[in-house]
């Protein structure tokens, strides 16, 4: 029986005894390499097993996947598909279920999403230029009344404003419960377009 939490760092081995032997060696290996920019800076102990080119390929792919999750706005599916498509068939066979990989990408995104600290007062609220545009580069912050006590911010794209202009019905809603403590009210506008509500 293969032990739980064991890493299999090799491709197909027909002899089951060899599998157990390999697993035992990998799990008991105390050899470590410390690197900085692909340069070995410290070697601790000795490895008791052969290196696996598949493990290196999978680790490199995971690193690229993690970096893409942190740095791009691509969908989770696209990130995973791109990284998996670059792997050999043998490396793909060692990967966990794709749903697990996608959840990992989503967790990484969630951790790195809210890097900005919340302002403590309205005077310290400065909106960075990278946050006034959509992922497609369209202007999203249409109006900012400036650093005044009754500050008003209007978020919308030009396309949404055109929809509002041509709408037959416009609905306004003031929300109090989801507003950050610094503000009193969030006011949302909705328009009916082809019998569907558009925010």
C-alpha positions, 0 to 999 in steps of 0.5 A: 500500500502506498503511504498517504501524503507521499509524493511520486516523483517518477513516471511509470514503474511497472514493478510495485516493489520499485514504487515502494522503494522509490517512495521510501527514498523520496519521503526519507530524503533529508537532502536540500538545496537552497537557491537564489536566482537558479544559483545554488547557495547552500547544500544541506545533506545528500539526496538518496534518490535520483532527480526527477525531470517531471518534478522540476517541470511540474514545479516550474509550471506551478510557479508560472501559474501562481505568478499569473494568478497574482499578476494578470487579470486572466480567468482562472480557467485560462491561467490553468489551461495555459500552464497545463498546455505547456506540460508534457503528457507524463507531467500532466499525469502527475498533476492533481485534479484540475478543480484543485488547481483552479481553487489554488489559483483562486485562493492565491488571487484572493490573498493578493487582491486586497493589498491596499490598506483601508484609509482611516479617514476620508482625507487620506483616501487617495485613489491610485490611477491603476484603480480608475480603469477597468481590466480592459483599460476603460475609464471607470471613475467618471467623477470625483468631487475631490477631498471635501467632506461631502465627497461624491464618486461616480463609477461607470463606463462610457458604455454604461452611461450611454445605456442610461441615456437611452433607457426608458426607466431608471431606478435609484437605490440608496444602500447603507448596510454595505458601505465602509465606515468612512461613508454614509451611503452607497447610491446605485443606479439601475436602468431597464434595457430591453426588459433587463435591469442594468447597473 
